Amino acid sequence: MTPEALAALHARCFTAPRPWSAREFAQLLESPRCFLLTRPPDTPLGFLLGRVIADEAELLTLAVAPEARRAGLGRDLTREFAATSRARGATGAFLEVAADNRAARALYAGLGWREAGRRRGYYGPGRDALVLSLALAADQ
């Protein structure tokens, strides 16, 4: 996916906080530490952008087109993120999710992510982020 296609899909999935621009995606993708996962590969309806630094992985963003939600794409991408992160040497992972995003929180909880903290006002006034973490054991 091009940075422009990523930005377009991101804009369909997020309004607050603002969706990321093509330039922001391009800058992230230039880093050898970042990786992009898409589903399905031929005509992506969802993507995940992650990065690994030392032994820690960060799930930067996960976007699934509104019409493709609740079909397992987010779950598949998140599982692939864990496997890719392990293969790149990560032993743990983290992400931020809006405290009021029940669907995303349920997805992550179902995959073993646990609350590790809260960032007040992270997504703007009155919109907290929960910091979630996941241990990436070699046998998972």
Summary of the structure (lengths in Angstrom):
residues: 140
radius of gyration: 14.3
end to end distance: 28.4
largest distance: 40.6
contacts: 400
relative contact order: 0.14
helix: 33%
strand: 31%
